[in-house]
Amino acid sequence: MAAGLTIRNFIIRHLDALIAAIAGFVMVHVYTKYSGVGISPDSIMYMSTARNLNDHLGYLYFGLKPIVAFPVFYPTFLAIAQFITQTDPLILGPTLDGLLFATLIFLSGVIMERFASPSKWYKWFVLLALVLSPSLLEIYTMLWSETLFMVWMLIFILAYHHYAQSHSVKALIILSIVTALALITRYAGITLVGTGGMLLLFDQELKLKKKIIHILSFGAISISLLIINLIRNAMVTHTGTGPRYKSLTSLSENMHYFGTVMCDWFTLTEKQYGYALTITLLLVLAFIAAFLFNTFRNRKNYNTYENIALAFFIVYALFMIISATISRYERINNRLLSALFIPFLWGCTYWIPAALHKIKAMKYRVSMTVVTAAVALLFLYGEYRKDWQRYDDENDYGIPGYTDDSWNKSDLINLMKTHLEIFKPDYTIYNNACEAFYFFTGLGSEYIPKKDDPAAIRKFYAQKHFFVVEFDQLPDPALLPLKEIQQHKNMTLIFHSADGSIYECDH
């Protein structure tokens, strides 16, 4: 009876967060209704690995190659969901994403209820902003590991706050395990290790000896699963995380790209992109200043949920900007920064209720409250406007990716899906989009060799029997062009359409 009352009281206390969570679940289904969950090349890596795990083939993606570019937990998560529901991840995607988005919103509500200066109207504003967030809806309508990682991020904030209340070994171990699981969900989870380490380092409630022991223990447990993952990767491919290349973008460029994402989150337009670099500098410096103020001047707020979120924003933002300057990957965008959206929203606004409360003169408090409400409504309207534009676009062709109409209505795709017999057994199939080929055919394939890889080119030309499938939607100038291949091999055209072609070499 007592347990039932406790649960009932918990639900009543967080009923607003529960309602917002349900609304978030519905929003995901609204956007995925037309063509299902969005699928990118990364999604296919995760999905194919989950399928192979259920087929007892191990951590192999399509083509039965070891997955190393991504850590193993998200494919494991998909595989477990597939095993329990007996439903393929592609079909399960909208429901799974909806549940994760609902969990994210609900946990956010639980955390905000425990802010140092809790406010119902503030909590309602943020919950609605999360439900309508174009940034989060982009992520939670795709089959991406960020959907799970962001939930881990909030659990980390809860776990660290719990640890900070007692500084017990048990709480530290729980925090470390949460961090370890986040780290094998996304390699960027290393930022949670950095966040925890920084918070422990500046925690003035810990004696020096205990602080050192806890930092070392937290670090060792947090990276333990990652080390196992990396050792496994090295054993199967001789690389830790797959091939990595030197960055082609400068520090200032990456700061600019970071700022353009912040402009989007502020619901500004592309006209403000010219201020992106300045916005990055001001935002990062403001968060650092707030964290340092709570550390040295306002110590009662040091271990609050808000300050933990500030610490994560600082570490993650600096990590992304610096790592993008050192290592090459896709340009900094909303997806790469999505884990920052909730800390960003909190960091920019959590202080407002307390600031309004400190205004003694009623007329000034009312005036500032009206101004704050107007800005909040303007922000929500900006989110709604972006959401509606996206819905209006995607309701006609689907979420951009391999499930949209540009692929589903492709003559080339329809031919391959209905006439797989055109691909002869034991013939290697080369193409310029192996993920797409697997997604629509279920078959493994090889990439056409790159122009700057002479060994692969020699091996390619030495073969007598193979197919080449060229997807015109995804031209890759780094690969051997078809015209050059035809100069070395006699290629028979099997099929041609506006979307691409299939060629056979049989001699």
N, C-alpha and C positions, 0 to 999 in steps of 0.2 A: 504493500500500500504506500509506504514511504517513498519507494523508488518511483512508483507511478505518479505521485504528487510532485516529486522532483522534476520528472520529465515534463509533466504538464506545466509546471511553473516556468521551466526553461523555455518551452514553446511559446507560452504567453508572453514572456519577457522579450523574446526575439521574433514575435509574430510578424513585425514589419520586415525583418530580414528574410523570413520564410516566404512571405508574399512576393518580395522582390526576387528571390531565388526562383520561384515558380514562373514569374514573368520572364526571367532570363532564359529559362528552359524553353518557354514558348517562343521567344525571339529567335533562338537557334533553329527551331523547327520552321518558323516562318521563312527564314532565308534558305534553308536546305530543302524546302518542299518541292521545288521545281526539278532539280537534278541531283539531289542528294548532297552528301558532304563534299567539300572541295578537295581535290586530289592534286598534289604537286609531285615532282620527282622524289622529294624526301618522303612524302606520304607513302609512295609505292615501296620504298626501302623498308619502312616500318611495317607496312601491311604484309608484304611478301615474307618478311622474317617471322611475323606472328603466325602466318599460315604454315611455314616450314616447321616452326616449333610444335604446332599441333599435329603435324605429320611426322614428328619424331626425327626430324632432320637436323636439329640444332640451330645455332644462331647463324643461319645462312639466308641471304636475300635472294632475289630472282637470279637465275643462272647458277644457283647453288654456290655462291661465293660468300666468304665470311664477311659479316658486317663489322666494320671497324671505324668508319667515318662518324658513326653515332654510337653513344653508349647503349647498353643492352636493356635498360629497365623499361622504356616505353614500349618497345616491341613485346617485352615480356608481359606488360600490362595488357596490351591488346590481345596477346595469346591467351591470357587467363580469362579475359572477357569473352573471347571466342569459345573457349572450352566450356565455360559455365552456361552460356546462352545457346551454344551450338549454332551461332550465327556469324557469318563472315564479317570481318572488320569494316568492309565497305558498306554493308547494309546496316551494321550496328553503329556506324559513325555518328549520325545525327543524334541518336539517343545518348551515346557515350559522351559526346561533346556537350549536349544539353545538361547532362547530370554534372559534368565537371564544371560547367559555367555556373550552374545553380549552387554547387558547393563553394565555388569561389566567392560568389555574392553573399551567401549565407555566412561564411567565415568572416568576410569583411564586416558584416553587420555585427557579429558577435564581438569582434575586436573593437569596433567603434563604440559599442556600448560600454566598454571598459577604458575609454580614453580618460586622460587626466581631467579634462573639462568636457564631460559628455553633454550632448545636446540632441534632443529628438529631431528638431527641424534640420540640424546639420546632418544627422544620420540619414534622414529621409532624402535630403538633397544628394548625398553621395551615393546612396543605394540606387536612386533613379539615374544618376549619371553613369553608374556601372552598367545598369540594364541597357541603357541607350548608347553606350560607348562604341563608336565606330572602330576604335582600336581593338577592343576586346572581341567584338563581334566578328572582325576579320579573322582573328585567331580561332575562335570557338566555332567557326563554320568550316574549318579545315582539319584534316587528320594530321595534326602536328603535335610534337612532344611538348611544345610550350603550353598546351592545354593542361597537362599534368604538372609541369614544372611550376606554373604560377600557383597552383594549389599547395605544392610543397613549400613555396616561398611564404605563404600565409601561415602554414603549420609551423614553419621555422620561427616566425615572429611570435606565435603563441608559445612555442616550446622554449624560446629564449626568455620570454617574460616569466614563464613558470620557473625556469632555472634561477632567474635573478631574484626571486622571492626568498629562496632558501640557500642557493649556491651549493645544493647537495650533489653528491656523486651520482645518485640515481637520476636526478633531473638533467645533469650534464650528459649522461649516457643516452638518455632519450633524445636530447637535442642533437647529439653527435650522430645518432642513427638516422634521424630525419634528414640531417645535412648529407649524410652518405647516400641516402636513397635519391635525394635531389641531384646529387653530383653524378650518379649513373643514369639519370633521366636526361640531363643535358650537361655537356662539358662546362658550360657557363655556370654550372652550379658551384664551381670553384669560388665564385663571388660570395656564396653563403659561408664558405670556410673563412674567407677574408673578412666578412662582416662579423662573424662570431669572434674571430681572433681580435679584431679591432675593438669590439665592445668589451671583451674580457680584459684587454690591455688597459683601457681607460677606466675600468670599473674600480672606483676608489673604495668600495666596500670590501674588496678582496685584499688580504695580506699578500705581500710579495711572494712568499714561498708557495702559498696555495694558488696564487694567480699563475705562476710558472707551471705548476703541476697541471692545473686545469687547462691552460692553453695547449700544452703538449699533448695531454690526453684527448682533448677535443680535436686537435689537428690529426692525431694518429688514427682515431676511430673514423673521423669524417672522410678521410681519403682512402681508407682501407679497401672499400669495394671498388673504387676507381683504380687503385693499384692492381687489384685482381683482374679487372677488366682490361687494363693496359698490358699486363703480362700475357693474358690470353691473346690479345691483338697481336703482340709481338711474336708470339709462337706460331700464329696461323698466317701472318702476312709480313712479318719482320718490320712492321711499323707500329707506332703507338696509336695514332689516330688517323692513319691513312696519309697520303702525300699532302704536304703543306708547302705553300709557295710564298715568296716575299710579297709584301703588300705593294700595290700600285698607287695607293692614295696617301697623301701627306696628312700630318696631324691637323693642320688647319682645314683641309677638305673634310676630314672625318668629324671635326667639330661643327662644321657647317651642316653636314648631313644629319648629325645628331640634332642640331637646332631646327632643321626643317620638320623633323618628326615632332619636336616640341610645339612648333607652330601649329601643326595639325591637331595635336592634343588640346591646345588652347582654343581650337575651332577657328583659327585664323585662316586666311587665304594664302595662295601662293604669292600674292603681292608682297607679303611680309617676309618671304624667304630671304630677302636681302639683309635682314636683321638676324639671321639664323645664328651666325657665329657669336654675336653679342648676347643673344638669348641663352646660348649654351654657357658662356662664361658667367653671366649673371645668375643663372639658375644653379649651377654647380657651386659657385661661391656662396650663394645664399643658403644652400643646404648645409655646406660645410660650416658656415658661421653659426647656423642654428644648432648644429650638433655640438660644436665647441662651446657655445653658450650653455647648453644643457649639461655639458661635461664639467665645466669649471665654475660657472656662475649660478646655475639653477639646478643643483645636483638632485633635487627631489624628482626632476623630470628625466633623469639619466636613463633609467631602466623602464621607462614608459613604452607603450606600444608605438607611440608616435616617433620617439627617438630611435627605436630599433629600425623603423621604416626609413628614417632619415639616413641612418648608417648604411642600410642596404642600397639606397639610391646612390649615395656617394661612391661606394665601392663598385657597384655594377656599372655606373655611368663611366667612371674612369677606366675600368677594365675594358669596356667595349671600345672606347675611343682609342686607347693605347694599343690594344690588341689588333684593332683594325688597321693601325698604322704600321704594325710589325708583320702581321700575317694576312694573306689574301683570302678573303671570302666575299660573299655578296655585300654590296654597298649597305651601309647602316640604314635600316628602314624600320618600319613599325614592328615587323615580326621580331627582329633581333632585339628591340628595346621593349617589347610588350610587357615583360616582367616588371618594368618600372612604372607602368601606368598607375597602379593603385598607390604605391609610395609617392609618386608624383602628385597625384590628386590630394592625398593626405598632407604631404609636405607643404603644398601651396595654400591649404585651407584650414588645417586643424586648429590653428591659433585664433581663428576669427571669433568663435563663440566666447572665449575668455576675454578677448580684446573688447568685444561689445559690452560684456558684463562689467568691465572696469570703467566704462564711461558713466560718470555719476549723474550728469545733467540729463534729465529724461528727454528733453527735446533733441539733444545731440544723439542720444542713443537711438531714438526713433528714426531720426534722419539717416544715421549710418546703417541701421537695420534695413531701411527701405532701399538704400543704395546697394547694400550687399545682396538683398533679395533680387533686385533688378539685374545685377551682374550674374547671379546664379541662374535666373530664368533665361538670360541671354545665352549663357553657356549651354544650358539644356536645349534651347532652341537650335543652337548651332549643331549639336549632336543629332537632334531629330532631323534637321535638314539634310545632313550627310547620310543618315540612315535611309531616309526616303529616296534620295537620289540613287543610292546603291540598290535598294529594293526595286525601284522602277527599272533600272538597267538589268539587273540579274533575273528579274521575273520574266524577261524575254529570252534569255539565253543560258541562264545558270551561273553558278559561282565560277569565276575564271579558274581554269585548270582542266584536267583530263575528263571531267564530267560535264563540261559545258557543251553547248551545241556545235561549236566549231570542231569539236572532235566527234561527238555523238552522231552528227549528221554528215560526217566525212565519208565520201565514197570509198576511199582507200581503207578506212577503218572497217566499214561495213563489209567490204570484200574479205578482209583478213579474219573477221569474226565469224563469217559464215562459210568460208572456204579455206580452212586451215590445211586442207590436203594439198594445196599448191606448194607447200614447203616440204620438200622431200626429206625423209629421214636421213640422218648422218650428214646432212649439209649444214655447214655453219651459216648462220644468218647474221649479216652485218647491217648496221643502221646508224643513224645519227641521233637516236633517242631510245635507248634500251629500256628505260622505265616505261615509256609509252607503249613500246612493242609488247612488253610483258603484261601491262595493264589490260590491253585489249585482246591479247591472244593467250596469255598464260604461259608463253614460251620464253625460254632464256635466249639471249643473243649476245653479240659482241659489238663494241663500237668500231666504226670505220677508223683505221689508224690515223693518228695525228700527223700533220705534215712534217713536224720536227722530230719524229720517232722513226729513224731509218730501220732499226731492227724489226719493229712491228710491221713496217711497210714491206720489208723483204719476206717476212713470214706470210703476210697477206697475199702477196703476188705469187708465192710458191704453191698456193693451193689451186687445185683444179676444179673443185666443186664447191660452190657457195652461192648464197643469195645476198643481194644488197637491197635494202628497203630505205628509201629516202623520204623523210617527212618534210615537206616544203614549209610547214608551219614553224619548224624549229631549225633554221639554217645555222650551221656552226662553221665559221670560216677557219677554225683551227684544224678541221678534219680534211682528209684528202677529198678534193672535189670529184664529182662523178666523171667529168670530162677527162680528167687525168687517169682515172681508173680505166676508162674505156680505151685509152691509148696503149695500155699494157695488157688488157684482157678483152676478149670478145664477149660482150654482154648482150644477152637476149632480153628484150623488153617483155615482161609478163603482163604488166598492168600499168596504166597511166591515167591519172586524173588531175584535177586542179589542186588536189591535196598532197600528191606525191606519186612515187613510182616504185615498182618492184622489178628487179633485174635478176637474171640467173646466169651464172657462169658454170658451164658443164663440160669443160675440156682442159 
